[in-house]
Amino acid sequence: MTYLRYVALGDSQTEGLGDGDDVTGHRGWADRLAEHLAAADPGLLYANLAVRGRQAAEIRAEQLPAALALRPDLVTVMAGMNDIIRPGFDAARVAGIVADMIDQLTASGAHVVTMTFPDIARIAPMARPLRPRLLDFNARIREAAARPGVTLLDTFPLDFTDARMWSADRLHASPAGHTRFAAAVAHALDLPGSDDTWMAPLTPLPAPGAWRAASAEVRWLAAFAGPWIGRRLRGRSSGDGRTAKRPLLTPVISGDQSMSGRSGSS
C-alpha cells in the first residue's frame, strides 16, 4: 500500500530523544520511518506532533485533533509509557484512551500503527517493580489493535532490550535503537525495501562483574532517575513549554533532523 500523508503521535520516543540533541535537533524512529516511506514515494508529506513527557490523555487532547485535521492515510500512535511510570496508573483507563485514538483515526480512513513496550526490567533493572503494569498494559494494547485498519508492532518478545539499543538514560532509544525500531515498523507494514534483517541478533556483550553492575545502577540513579523524580515532586514535566517539532505536513528530506530544541524550555 502507498502512503502519502504520514502523521506521528506520541511522546519523547516519537519526538526522537536519544537520536540527536536539543541544539541540532532530534531525528528518531518516526523521522527514519518517514524517510523510508519517502524513498518509495518522494511525494510523501510528514508531520510529527509528538512532545516529550506527554501522557496518553494529553496526547489524545492535544495531538489527536490536529492529526485528524491533517487527514493522514498513515498514523503511528505510541502512548502509555509516561503513564506506566507514574503512581496511580490504571492500565484499563490508559489503554482505553489509546483504543479511542485508534478508533477515531481508523474511522477517518487512516491506517494506524501502534505498539507494545519492551521489557523495561531488562533495560533498567531498578524498574522491575513496574513489570506487572507493563504486562497488563501490553495485553490490552494487543486487544485494541486486533481490529481492521491497525498494524501492531509487538516489541515485548523482540530483541529491543540490548543496552546498545538505549541511551545512557535507559529511557530513550539510542540512534541504533531508533534505526532498528523504524526498520521494524517498515517491516510490519511490508513497505517496499523492508525486510527482516533488523531482527538479526547483536554480538553478545560480556557480562559485567557484580561491582561494575552495581556502580552503573548508582550512577544511573544519580544522573537520570533522581532528576526525573525531582521533576515529578515539583509537578513539572520535561515537555513543559514545548510544542511539536513538525506540526505541519511537509516533504521529507533524507537525514533531516527536525528542529525541536528551540520550541521551549527544557
C-alpha positions in Angstrom: 0.0 0.0 0.0 1.2 3.5 -0.8 1.1 6.2 1.9 1.2 9.9 1.1 0.3 11.6 4.4 2.0 10.3 7.5 1.4 11.7 11.0 3.2 10.6 14.1 1.6 10.9 17.6 3.4 10.3 20.9 5.9 11.3 23.5 9.7 11.6 23.7 10.4 8.4 21.8 8.4 9.5 18.8 9.8 13.0 19.1 13.2 11.3 18.7 15.0 11.9 22.0 18.2 9.9 22.2 18.9 10.4 18.4 20.3 13.9 18.2 20.1 16.7 20.7 18.2 19.9 21.5 20.7 22.0 19.5 21.0 20.1 16.3 17.5 18.6 16.5 16.2 15.1 17.2 15.7 12.6 14.4 14.3 9.4 15.9 12.4 6.4 14.6 9.4 8.3 13.2 11.6 10.6 11.1 13.6 7.5 9.9 10.3 5.7 9.0 9.2 8.8 7.1 12.5 8.7 5.1 11.7 5.0 4.3 8.2 5.9 3.1 9.6 8.8 1.0 12.1 6.5 -0.6 9.2 4.6 -2.0 7.2 7.7 -2.9 9.0 11.1 -2.9 5.6 12.8 -2.7 5.2 11.8 0.9 4.2 14.5 3.4 5.1 14.0 7.0 4.1 15.7 10.4 5.4 14.7 13.8 3.1 16.0 16.6 4.9 14.2 19.5 6.0 16.1 22.5 8.2 14.7 25.3 6.7 13.9 28.7 3.1 13.6 27.4 0.8 11.1 28.9 -1.9 9.3 26.9 -4.7 11.6 27.8 -2.6 14.6 26.8 -1.7 13.0 23.5 -5.4 12.5 22.8 -6.4 16.0 23.9 -3.5 17.9 22.2 -2.4 15.8 19.2 -5.4 13.8 18.0 -7.5 16.8 16.9 -4.5 18.2 15.0 -3.8 14.8 13.4 -7.4 14.3 12.2 -7.3 17.8 10.7 -4.3 16.8 8.6 -6.3 13.9 7.1 -3.4 11.4 7.1 -3.6 8.0 5.5 -1.0 6.6 7.9 -0.6 7.4 11.6 1.7 5.9 14.3 0.5 6.0 17.9 2.9 5.4 20.7 1.5 6.3 24.1 1.4 5.0 27.6 4.9 4.7 29.0 4.7 8.1 30.8 1.6 6.8 32.4 3.1 3.4 33.4 5.9 5.0 35.4 3.6 7.3 37.4 1.7 6.5 40.7 -1.9 5.6 40.3 -1.5 4.0 36.9 -4.7 2.4 35.6 -4.0 0.1 32.7 -7.6 -0.2 31.6 -8.1 3.6 31.5 -4.9 4.3 29.6 -5.3 1.5 27.1 -8.9 2.7 26.6 -7.5 6.2 25.7 -5.2 4.6 23.1 -8.0 2.5 21.8 -10.2 5.6 21.4 -7.5 7.3 19.4 -7.2 4.2 17.2 -10.9 4.1 16.6 -11.1 7.8 15.7 -8.2 7.6 13.4 -9.3 4.4 11.6 -12.8 5.9 11.3 -11.2 8.9 9.4 -9.7 6.5 6.9 -6.2 6.3 8.2 -4.2 3.1 8.7 -2.8 3.1 12.3 0.3 1.5 13.6 0.6 1.1 17.4 3.0 -0.9 19.6 3.6 -2.6 22.8 6.5 -1.7 25.0 9.7 -3.9 25.6 10.6 -5.4 28.9 11.7 -2.4 30.9 13.0 -4.7 33.6 15.7 -5.9 31.3 16.6 -2.3 30.2 16.7 -0.8 33.7 16.7 -3.5 36.4 15.6 -1.0 39.1 12.3 -0.6 37.1 11.5 -4.3 37.7 8.5 -3.4 40.0 6.8 -1.8 37.1 6.8 -5.0 35.0 3.3 -6.2 36.1 1.9 -2.9 34.9 3.7 -3.2 31.6 2.4 -6.8 31.0 -1.2 -5.7 31.8 -1.0 -2.7 29.5 0.7 -4.6 26.6 -2.1 -7.2 26.8 -4.7 -4.5 26.5 -2.9 -2.8 23.6 -2.8 -6.2 21.7 -6.6 -6.3 22.1 -7.1 -2.8 21.0 -5.0 -3.4 17.9 -7.0 -6.5 16.9 -9.3 -4.6 14.5 -9.3 -3.7 10.8 -7.0 -0.9 9.7 -4.5 -1.4 12.5 -1.0 -2.9 12.4 0.6 -3.9 15.7 4.4 -4.0 16.4 4.6 -6.2 19.4 8.1 -5.3 20.8 7.9 -7.2 24.0 9.1 -10.6 22.7 11.6 -9.0 20.3 15.2 -8.1 20.8 14.8 -4.4 21.9 16.4 -4.7 25.3 20.1 -4.8 24.4 21.9 -1.9 26.1 23.2 -0.7 22.8 19.7 0.0 21.7 19.3 2.5 24.5 20.8 5.8 25.5 22.6 6.3 28.8 19.4 7.4 30.5 17.8 4.0 29.6 14.6 5.9 28.9 15.1 6.7 25.2 16.4 4.7 22.4 19.9 5.3 21.0 20.4 6.1 17.3 20.9 2.4 16.8 17.7 1.7 18.7 15.7 4.3 16.7 17.1 2.8 13.5 16.1 -0.7 14.5 12.6 0.4 15.5 12.0 2.2 12.3 13.1 -0.9 10.3 10.7 -3.0 12.4 7.7 -0.7 11.7 8.6 -0.6 8.0 8.7 -4.4 8.0 5.4 -4.7 9.9 3.8 -2.5 7.2 5.5 -4.6 4.4 6.9 -1.4 2.9 9.0 -1.6 -0.3 12.6 -2.2 0.6 11.8 -3.5 4.0 12.9 -7.0 5.3 13.6 -8.9 8.5 17.4 -8.1 8.7 16.7 -5.8 11.6 15.9 -8.9 13.6 19.4 -10.3 13.4 20.8 -10.5 17.0 23.7 -8.3 18.0 27.0 -9.8 19.0 26.7 -10.7 22.7 28.4 -8.4 25.2 30.5 -9.8 28.0 28.6 -9.8 31.3 29.7 -7.1 33.7 31.1 -8.0 37.1 28.8 -7.5 40.1 30.7 -4.4 41.3 30.6 -2.8 37.9 26.9 -3.5 37.5 26.1 -2.1 40.9 28.2 1.0 40.2 26.3 1.5 37.0 23.0 1.4 38.8 24.1 4.0 41.3 25.4 6.3 38.5 22.1 5.9 36.7 20.1 6.8 39.8 22.1 9.9 40.4 22.3 11.1 36.8 18.8 10.2 35.4 16.3 8.7 37.9 17.0 11.3 40.6 16.3 14.3 38.3 13.2 12.7 36.9 11.8 12.1 40.5 12.7 15.7 41.4 10.6 17.0 38.4 7.7 14.8 39.5 7.8 16.1 43.1 7.8 19.7 41.7 4.9 18.9 39.4 7.0 19.5 36.3 7.5 17.7 33.1 10.3 17.6 30.5 7.8 18.7 28.0 6.7 21.9 29.8 6.7 24.8 27.3 7.4 22.6 24.3 5.4 22.2 21.2 5.5 19.7 18.3 8.7 19.8 16.3 6.9 19.3 12.9 3.3 20.4 13.3 2.5 20.6 9.6 2.7 18.1 6.7 5.8 18.8 4.8 8.1 17.0 2.3 10.8 14.7 3.7 14.5 15.4 3.2 16.7 12.4 3.9 18.8 12.8 7.0 16.8 15.9 8.1 16.7 16.4 11.9 13.5 18.4 12.7 14.4 21.3 15.0 12.8 20.7 18.4 15.4 22.1 20.7 14.2 25.7 20.3 10.5 25.1 20.9 10.6 25.8 24.6 12.4 25.3 27.8 13.9 22.0 28.9 
